[in-house]
Amino acid sequence: MVNTVILLLVGFVILVKGADIFIEHAASIAYSFRIPMIIIGIVIIGFGTSLPEFSVTFNAVLKHHDTMAVSTIIGSNIFNLLFIIGSVAFFTSITVKKKLLTFELPYLVISAFILMFAGIDNEFFNLSPTLTRLEGIVLLGVFVVFLSHMWFVAKKRRDDADEAHNQTEAIPLKKVSVSSNILSVIVGIILVIYGGDLVVDKSVAIAKHFNLSAHIVGLTIVGIGTSLPEYVVSIIAAIRHKQDLIIGNIIGSNIFNTLFILGSSALVHSIAIPKIVMYNSIFYLFCSIIFMFFIFHTHKISKLLGGIFVLLYIGFLYSTF
């Protein structure tokens, strides 16, 4: 058990270093191609930091551990919205440019609604709740629409002189070639994935030592473990005053988790959704709607609201156990 704990700490260190390399060079690439930071946060960083979730979920589905697969995604998404955003905002209020999130936030809620619907639709007909292949195709279809929209937005904003100026002021650039930046981003992703997998493996080993159920392990230990890259990236972005990157990272990660990871996993076979997991998906939809409401109406996540989010997450963990 001592060796397991040591390897868990090593995983944390690898995660931090990998995320640091990744965010620094991803920001440089964004500037080089005049791509808005919010797009980098959603498309590249949001997706890149979700690769641990993809690995865990896809492998769980292949091995028919459906409860672990769905619980990991929902647990990760709830942790992202409530704890990561909440804890970062508790120390420094997060201001969000409304124009950058006019379309992205609805995708977050839509994906959460589809996931919830997949769990309750068969419940009305007294059937076993499942995420069917058809619903998986729907998730992937929405994901393609989301990517297409992001590409259109990025292309439109690329020629925005004000946006380029804002990026120049916000990003501490180094004189490194684009190819070197791309190579560094790849190295960062590899470190993040390896560190995330190491943290998850050792966390699961510790959980099994205490005889916890697959649902609780997926919703808490694995869900939190696979979200550590998002947490590290968000903390580094906050330190470097890249607030758009914080929100973009979380939104992109959650959308990627739900639409692409669960959508593609459902193509392997229909994924059973236990009733307790179905209730968790309803709670996640509630969190997504509340999150969108405050973003649109206040344009920021205040320290007070951040504290409330953290307390809500602690309450969620208490109810889970």
N, C-alpha and C positions, 0 to 999 in steps of 0.2 A: 504493500500500500504506500510506503514511503517513496519508492521509485515511481509509482504512478503519479503522486503529487508533484514530484520534481519534474517529470516530463510534462505535466500540465502547466507548470510555471514556464518551462522552456517554450511551450506552445504559445503562451501569452507574449513572450519576448519576440518570437518570430512574427507573430501577427502585427505587433506594433511597428517593427522595422519594415515589414513588407508594405503595410498601409502607408507609412511615411514616404517610402520610395514611390509608391504608386500615385499618391495624390500630388506630390511635387511635380512629377514628370507628366502626369495627365493634364495638369494645369498649364504646363509649358506647351504641350501639344495643342491645347485649346487656343492659346494665344497665337501660335504659329499659323493655324488655319482659321483664325478669327471666329472660332465657334464659341457661343455664349457659355458661361460657366454652368448655368442651370442645365444645359443639354449634356455637358460632360458629367455633371452630377447624376443625372437621371439615366443616361444611356450607357456610359462607360463605367463610372465608379459604382453606380447603383447595381449594375449587372455583374461587374467584376467581383464585388464583395458578396454577391449571392451565390457564387460558385460552390462554397461549402454546403449550402442548403441543397443545391442541385445534386451534388455527389451523394449526400446522405439520403435524400428522398428517393432518388432514382434507384439506388441500391436496395433501399427498404422495400420498394415496390417489386423489384425483381425477386426478392426473397419472400414476398407476400406478407411483409410486416406493414400492413396498410395503416394501422393505428399509429405506428411510429412515423410513417411518412406524412400523413395529414397533420398530426399533432405538431411535428417539427415546423412545418410551414406556418401554421396558425400561431404557435408559440413564438416563433421568430418575428412574425409581423406585429403581434401585440407588443412584444418587447421593444421593437423598433419605434413604434408610434408613441407608446406611453413612457417607457423608461429612458430610452436614448434621447429622444426629443425633450422629455421632461427634465432629465438630469442636466443636460447641456443648457437648457433655457433657465434652469434654477440658478446657475452661476452667471449666465450672460443672456439677457433677453435676445430672442431671435427675431429680427425684422425680415419680412418677406415682401418682395416686389410682386404685387398682385397680378400684374400683366404677365409675369412669367409662369404663373400657376393657374391661369384661367382655364386651361384645358387639361393640365396634368392631374389635378386633384380629382376631377370627375372620374378619370380612369381608375383611380385608387378605390373609389366607392363602388364603381361598376364591378370591378374585379371581386371586391369583398361580397357584393350582393350575389354574384353568380356562384361563388363558393358556398354561401349560405343556402341559396336555392337548391344547389346540388344535394345538400344534406336533408332538406325538409320536403322536397317535392315528392319523393317516394313515401315519406312518412304519412302523407295525406291518404295514400292508397294502401296503407298497412303493409308496405314492402320494406325490405332492408335498404336504408339510405346508402346510396353509392354515388360516386363521381364516375359517370359512364363515359365510354369512349366518345359518344356524341357530345357530351358536355365538355370533354377534353378538347374536342375540335373547336367548340365555341370559344373556349378560353384562348386557344391558339389563334383563332380568327381575330378576336379582339386585340390580342397581342400584336398581330401584324398591322392592324389599323393604328394602334398606338405608335409603333415604330415608324410607320409611314408619316404620321402626323409630326412626330419628332424630327424626322428628316426635313419635312417641309418648313417647320419652324426654324430649324438650324440654318437652312439655306437662306431663308428670308432675313434672319437676324445677322447673318455673316457680314452683310454689307452695311450694317448699322454703325456709323462712325462713333456715336456716343457709347455704344456697347463696347467697341474696341478700346476706347479711351478708358472706360471704367475698368476693363480687365487689366490694362497696362498699369493702372494705379494700384490695383488690388493684388497682383501676382508678383512676388519676388522672383524675377526670371534669371536664369543662368544661361550663359552663352554656350548652349549645347545643341548639336545638330538634331534634326528631327529623328533620324535613324537611331541615334543614341538614346533619345527620349523614349522611342518606341521599345527599344530593347530593355530599358530600365523599367518601363511599365510592365512588360512581360515578366521580368524578374520579380517585380513587386507582386504581381498576381500569383506567381508560383509560390512565393513565400506566404502570402495570405492564405492560399488554398492549403498548403502543407501545415501551416500553423493552425488553421481552423480545424483541419482533420485531426491533428494531434490533440487539440483541446477537447474535441468532441469524443474521440476514442477514450481518452483518459477519464473524461467526465462520466461517460457511460459505464466505464469499469467501476468507478467509485459508486455510481448509482446502483449498479447490480449488487455491489457488496452489501448495500442496505436493503436489497429486495424491493425496489420500487417498481411500479407497473410501467408498461410500455407507454401508456398514455401520459403519465406524469413525467417520465424520462424525456419523451419527445417534446412535451409542452414546455418543460422547464430547462433541464440540463442541456439537451441537444438544441432546443430552440434558442436558448440564450448563447450557447457555445458557438453556434453557426452565425450568430448575429454580432459576435465580437469584432469582425472586420468593419462592419458598419459603424460600430461604436467608436472604434479607434479612428476611423476616417472622419467621423463627425467631430470628435474632440480636437483632432489636428486642424480641421477646417475652422473650428471656433477660435482656436489659438491664433490662426492666421487671418481671422476676420473675413472668412469667405462664407457668409451666412447663407447665400443662395445654394451653396454646395451642400450644406447640412440638410436642408429640406429636400433638395434634389436627390441626394444620396438615399435618404430614407424612402421617398416616394418611389424612386426607380427600383430599389431593392424589393419593396413590397409588391409592386406591380409585376416585377420579374418573377418573384416567388410564386405568386398566385396564378398568373396567366401562363407563363412559359413552363415553369417547373412542374406544377400540378397538371397543366394541360398536356405536356409531352409525356409525363408519367402515366396519365390515364390512358394513353394510346397503347401501353403495354398490356394492361387489362383494367377493367373497371375497379375502382378503389373503394372498398367498403368504408363507410363513415359511421362509426359508433355514435350512439345518441349523445353521449357526453361531449364528444368532439363537435357534434352538430351545435350544441349549446355554446361552445367556445367560438364557433364561426359566427353565431349571432352576436356575441359580445364584440368580436372583431369588427363586424359591420357597424355596430353602434359607435365604437371608437373612431372608425374612419369618418363617419358622418360628423361627429363632434369635432374632430380634427379639422375637417374641411370648413365647418361653420366658423370656427374661431379664426382660421386663416383668412377667409373672405371678409369677415366683419371687423377684425382688428388689425389685420396685416402683420401680426406678430404673435409670438408666443412669449408672454411675460414671465418673469421669475415666479410670480404667484401661480400662474397657470401651469408652469413647469412643475412646481411643487405638488400641485393637485394631480397632475398626470402620474408622478412617481408614486404618490399615495394610492392612486387608483390601481396602479400595477401591483403594489404590495397587497392590496385587497384582493386582487385577482389571484395572486399566488396563494394567499390564505384560503380562499374559497376552493382552489384547485386541490390543495392538500386535505 
